[in-house]
Amino acid sequence: MGRKISFNIEFDERELIVDEIREEASRCGITVEELIKRFIADAMEGDSDAESIPGETMEDFLVKNGALRPKK
């Protein structure tokens, strides 16, 4: 993969969602960051029932189906 891009999300220490996110991540056996990434991916997925496009390799599959940009 290429260089990493990050986003910073801040919550007030009094917001209960922080504990809820940590608990859910723990229940799923993943990190908080992985859970947040999963939430974003699910929200961005949309309601499409379109079939996936086969690829020659995993990377080709991900590019053809809109998960990765083609390499430059």
OpenMM code with the backbone's topology and positions (N, CA, C; nanometers):
from openmm import Vec3, app, unit

residues = "MET GLY ARG LYS ILE SER PHE ASN ILE GLU PHE ASP GLU ARG GLU LEU ILE VAL ASP GLU ILE ARG GLU GLU ALA SER ARG CYS GLY ILE THR VAL GLU GLU LEU ILE LYS ARG PHE ILE ALA ASP ALA MET GLU GLY ASP SER ASP ALA GLU SER ILE PRO GLY GLU THR MET GLU ASP PHE LEU VAL LYS ASN GLY ALA LEU ARG PRO LYS LYS".split()
positions = [
    Vec3(0.0836, -0.1178, 0.0000),
    Vec3(0.0000, 0.0000, 0.0000),
    Vec3(0.0882, 0.1241, 0.0000),
    Vec3(0.0256, 0.2387, -0.0144),
    Vec3(0.0987, 0.3639, -0.0186),
    Vec3(0.1112, 0.4285, 0.1174),
    Vec3(0.1341, 0.5592, 0.1159),
    Vec3(0.1493, 0.6314, 0.2417),
    Vec3(0.0168, 0.6323, 0.3166),
    Vec3(0.0247, 0.6445, 0.4459),
    Vec3(-0.0943, 0.6416, 0.5315),
    Vec3(-0.1526, 0.7815, 0.5466),
    Vec3(-0.2837, 0.7898, 0.5470),
    Vec3(-0.3558, 0.9147, 0.5702),
    Vec3(-0.4363, 0.8947, 0.6972),
    Vec3(-0.4355, 0.9931, 0.7861),
    Vec3(-0.5093, 0.9774, 0.9111),
    Vec3(-0.6047, 1.0943, 0.9315),
    Vec3(-0.7071, 1.0685, 1.0110),
    Vec3(-0.8041, 1.1691, 1.0509),
    Vec3(-0.8062, 1.1701, 1.2030),
    Vec3(-0.8190, 1.2853, 1.2608),
    Vec3(-0.8214, 1.2985, 1.4060),
    Vec3(-0.9646, 1.3256, 1.4503),
    Vec3(-1.0163, 1.2422, 1.5411),
    Vec3(-1.1508, 1.2599, 1.5954),
    Vec3(-1.1351, 1.2869, 1.7440),
    Vec3(-1.1967, 1.3936, 1.7919),
    Vec3(-1.1848, 1.4284, 1.9329),
    Vec3(-1.3211, 1.4242, 1.9999),
    Vec3(-1.3224, 1.3744, 2.1215),
    Vec3(-1.4422, 1.3724, 2.2046),
    Vec3(-1.4088, 1.4397, 2.3368),
    Vec3(-1.5084, 1.5006, 2.3982),
    Vec3(-1.4923, 1.5536, 2.5327),
    Vec3(-1.4833, 1.4351, 2.6283),
    Vec3(-1.4036, 1.4469, 2.7315),
    Vec3(-1.3840, 1.3366, 2.8245),
    Vec3(-1.5126, 1.2944, 2.8942),
    Vec3(-1.6142, 1.3799, 2.8941),
    Vec3(-1.7413, 1.3477, 2.9582),
    Vec3(-1.8372, 1.2733, 2.8660),
    Vec3(-1.8084, 1.2664, 2.7371),
    Vec3(-1.8982, 1.2002, 2.6431),
    Vec3(-1.8955, 1.0487, 2.6642),
    Vec3(-2.0128, 0.9927, 2.6871),
    Vec3(-2.0241, 0.8499, 2.7149),
    Vec3(-1.9938, 0.7622, 2.5943),
    Vec3(-2.0039, 0.8177, 2.4750),
    Vec3(-1.9789, 0.7386, 2.3559),
    Vec3(-1.8366, 0.6822, 2.3533),
    Vec3(-1.7443, 0.7497, 2.4180),
    Vec3(-1.6058, 0.7022, 2.4234),
    Vec3(-1.6006, 0.5641, 2.4881),
    Vec3(-1.6677, 0.5483, 2.6019),
    Vec3(-1.6720, 0.4185, 2.6689),
    Vec3(-1.7453, 0.3152, 2.5842),
    Vec3(-1.8534, 0.3582, 2.5183),
    Vec3(-1.9310, 0.2667, 2.4351),
    Vec3(-1.8487, 0.2153, 2.3171),
    Vec3(-1.7713, 0.3038, 2.2557),
    Vec3(-1.6859, 0.2635, 2.1434),
    Vec3(-1.5802, 0.1640, 2.1911),
    Vec3(-1.5188, 0.1940, 2.3031),
    Vec3(-1.4168, 0.1028, 2.3576),
    Vec3(-1.4758, -0.0343, 2.3896),
    Vec3(-1.5946, -0.0363, 2.4512),
    Vec3(-1.6593, -0.1622, 2.4864),
    Vec3(-1.6962, -0.2431, 2.3622),
    Vec3(-1.7496, -0.1764, 2.2618),
    Vec3(-1.7876, -0.2460, 2.1379),
    Vec3(-1.6655, -0.3024, 2.0671),
    Vec3(-1.5589, -0.2256, 2.0613),
    Vec3(-1.4346, -0.2739, 1.9996),
    Vec3(-1.3838, -0.3971, 2.0742),
    Vec3(-1.3878, -0.3928, 2.2045),
    Vec3(-1.3436, -0.5062, 2.2855),
    Vec3(-1.4299, -0.6290, 2.2589),
    Vec3(-1.5622, -0.6091, 2.2521),
    Vec3(-1.6537, -0.7205, 2.2222),
    Vec3(-1.6231, -0.7833, 2.0865),
    Vec3(-1.5850, -0.6993, 1.9910),
    Vec3(-1.5552, -0.7477, 1.8556),
    Vec3(-1.4130, -0.8030, 1.8433),
    Vec3(-1.3304, -0.7797, 1.9451),
    Vec3(-1.1922, -0.8259, 1.9405),
    Vec3(-1.1042, -0.7474, 1.8450),
    Vec3(-1.1379, -0.6183, 1.8291),
    Vec3(-1.0607, -0.5316, 1.7400),
    Vec3(-1.0248, -0.4032, 1.8141),
    Vec3(-0.9377, -0.3231, 1.7536),
    Vec3(-0.9012, -0.1955, 1.8141),
    Vec3(-1.0117, -0.0926, 1.7904),
    Vec3(-1.0089, 0.0139, 1.8695),
    Vec3(-1.1033, 0.1240, 1.8510),
    Vec3(-1.0896, 0.1804, 1.7095),
    Vec3(-0.9677, 0.1943, 1.6628),
    Vec3(-0.9437, 0.2493, 1.5291),
    Vec3(-1.0065, 0.1606, 1.4215),
    Vec3(-0.9926, 0.0285, 1.4379),
    Vec3(-1.0521, -0.0641, 1.3407),
    Vec3(-1.2043, -0.0557, 1.3434),
    Vec3(-1.2623, -0.0400, 1.4619),
    Vec3(-1.4071, -0.0276, 1.4733),
    Vec3(-1.4568, 0.0992, 1.4045),
    Vec3(-1.3882, 0.2102, 1.4275),
    Vec3(-1.4278, 0.3363, 1.3640),
    Vec3(-1.4159, 0.3248, 1.2119),
    Vec3(-1.3100, 0.2615, 1.1650),
    Vec3(-1.2932, 0.2413, 1.0201),
    Vec3(-1.4073, 0.1554, 0.9656),
    Vec3(-1.4484, 0.0537, 1.0415),
    Vec3(-1.5606, -0.0320, 1.0015),
    Vec3(-1.6898, 0.0494, 0.9941),
    Vec3(-1.7136, 0.1366, 1.0936),
    Vec3(-1.8327, 0.2218, 1.0922),
    Vec3(-1.8353, 0.3089, 0.9670),
    Vec3(-1.7233, 0.3690, 0.9351),
    Vec3(-1.7158, 0.4564, 0.8181),
    Vec3(-1.7399, 0.3777, 0.6906),
    Vec3(-1.6754, 0.2614, 0.6782),
    Vec3(-1.6929, 0.1784, 0.5584),
    Vec3(-1.8384, 0.1359, 0.5424),
    Vec3(-1.9028, 0.0963, 0.6514),
    Vec3(-2.0431, 0.0564, 0.6459),
    Vec3(-2.1318, 0.1732, 0.6035),
    Vec3(-2.1049, 0.2911, 0.6567),
    Vec3(-2.1852, 0.4087, 0.6238),
    Vec3(-2.1673, 0.4505, 0.4784),
    Vec3(-2.0477, 0.4324, 0.4252),
    Vec3(-2.0178, 0.4740, 0.2884),
    Vec3(-2.0603, 0.3704, 0.1847),
    Vec3(-2.0907, 0.2501, 0.2290),
    Vec3(-2.1215, 0.1399, 0.1377),
    Vec3(-2.2430, 0.1672, 0.0508),
    Vec3(-2.3466, 0.2250, 0.1069),
    Vec3(-2.4668, 0.2534, 0.0306),
    Vec3(-2.5569, 0.1321, 0.0212),
    Vec3(-2.6579, 0.1425, -0.0638),
    Vec3(-2.7588, 0.0380, -0.0765),
    Vec3(-2.7450, -0.0397, -0.2060),
    Vec3(-2.6305, -0.0394, -0.2657),
    Vec3(-2.6113, -0.1051, -0.3945),
    Vec3(-2.6135, -0.2570, -0.3815),
    Vec3(-2.6897, -0.3202, -0.4701),
    Vec3(-2.6924, -0.4662, -0.4775),
    Vec3(-2.6117, -0.5147, -0.5975),
    Vec3(-2.5277, -0.4265, -0.6524),
    Vec3(-2.4494, -0.4605, -0.7709),
    Vec3(-2.3513, -0.5726, -0.7402),
    Vec3(-2.3305, -0.6592, -0.8382),
    Vec3(-2.2335, -0.7677, -0.8260),
    Vec3(-2.0923, -0.7101, -0.8267),
    Vec3(-2.0006, -0.7746, -0.7567),
    Vec3(-1.8614, -0.7311, -0.7599),
    Vec3(-1.7986, -0.7725, -0.8928),
    Vec3(-1.6953, -0.6988, -0.9308),
    Vec3(-1.6241, -0.7238, -1.0556),
    Vec3(-1.5020, -0.8095, -1.0244),
    Vec3(-1.4869, -0.9245, -1.0893),
    Vec3(-1.3689, -1.0088, -1.0626),
    Vec3(-1.2398, -0.9366, -1.0992),
    Vec3(-1.1324, -0.9714, -1.0313),
    Vec3(-1.0013, -0.9138, -1.0591),
    Vec3(-0.8975, -1.0221, -1.0769),
    Vec3(-0.7875, -0.9857, -1.1379),
    Vec3(-0.6769, -1.0794, -1.1595),
    Vec3(-0.6051, -1.1110, -1.0282),
    Vec3(-0.5941, -1.0083, -0.9422),
    Vec3(-0.5294, -1.0223, -0.8112),
    Vec3(-0.6208, -0.9543, -0.7092),
    Vec3(-0.5880, -0.9691, -0.5817),
    Vec3(-0.6681, -0.9027, -0.4790),
    Vec3(-0.6645, -0.7517, -0.4980),
    Vec3(-0.5469, -0.6976, -0.5277),
    Vec3(-0.5367, -0.5534, -0.5485),
    Vec3(-0.6200, -0.5101, -0.6686),
    Vec3(-0.6149, -0.5852, -0.7773),
    Vec3(-0.6935, -0.5552, -0.8964),
    Vec3(-0.8433, -0.5590, -0.8632),
    Vec3(-0.8846, -0.6568, -0.7864),
    Vec3(-1.0241, -0.6682, -0.7427),
    Vec3(-1.0658, -0.5442, -0.6644),
    Vec3(-0.9822, -0.5006, -0.5691),
    Vec3(-1.0148, -0.3849, -0.4869),
    Vec3(-1.0209, -0.2560, -0.5688),
    Vec3(-0.9330, -0.2424, -0.6690),
    Vec3(-0.9353, -0.1252, -0.7566),
    Vec3(-1.0627, -0.1273, -0.8414),
    Vec3(-1.0934, -0.2417, -0.9034),
    Vec3(-1.2098, -0.2515, -0.9918),
    Vec3(-1.3414, -0.2305, -0.9175),
    Vec3(-1.3434, -0.2582, -0.7888),
    Vec3(-1.4666, -0.2460, -0.7117),
    Vec3(-1.4704, -0.1217, -0.6241),
    Vec3(-1.3786, -0.0279, -0.6491),
    Vec3(-1.3844, 0.1024, -0.5873),
    Vec3(-1.3319, 0.1133, -0.4452),
    Vec3(-1.2521, 0.0146, -0.4008),
    Vec3(-1.1960, 0.0216, -0.2651),
    Vec3(-1.0573, 0.0856, -0.2628),
    Vec3(-0.9857, 0.0775, -0.3736),
    Vec3(-0.8506, 0.1362, -0.3826),
    Vec3(-0.8386, 0.2174, -0.5109),
    Vec3(-0.7537, 0.3192, -0.5085),
    Vec3(-0.7177, 0.3911, -0.6305),
    Vec3(-0.6134, 0.3083, -0.7050),
    Vec3(-0.6096, 0.3166, -0.8366),
    Vec3(-0.5039, 0.2487, -0.9110),
    Vec3(-0.3687, 0.3090, -0.8732),
    Vec3(-0.2636, 0.2255, -0.8777),
    Vec3(-0.1284, 0.2776, -0.8530),
    Vec3(-0.0905, 0.3733, -0.9641),
    Vec3(-0.0136, 0.4746, -0.9269),
    Vec3(0.0315, 0.5738, -1.0272),
    Vec3(0.1472, 0.5209, -1.1050),
] * unit.nanometer
topology = app.Topology()
chain = topology.addChain("A")
for resn in residues:
    res = topology.addResidue(resn, chain)
    for name in ("N", "CA", "C"):
        topology.addAtom(name, app.Element.getBySymbol(name[0]), res)
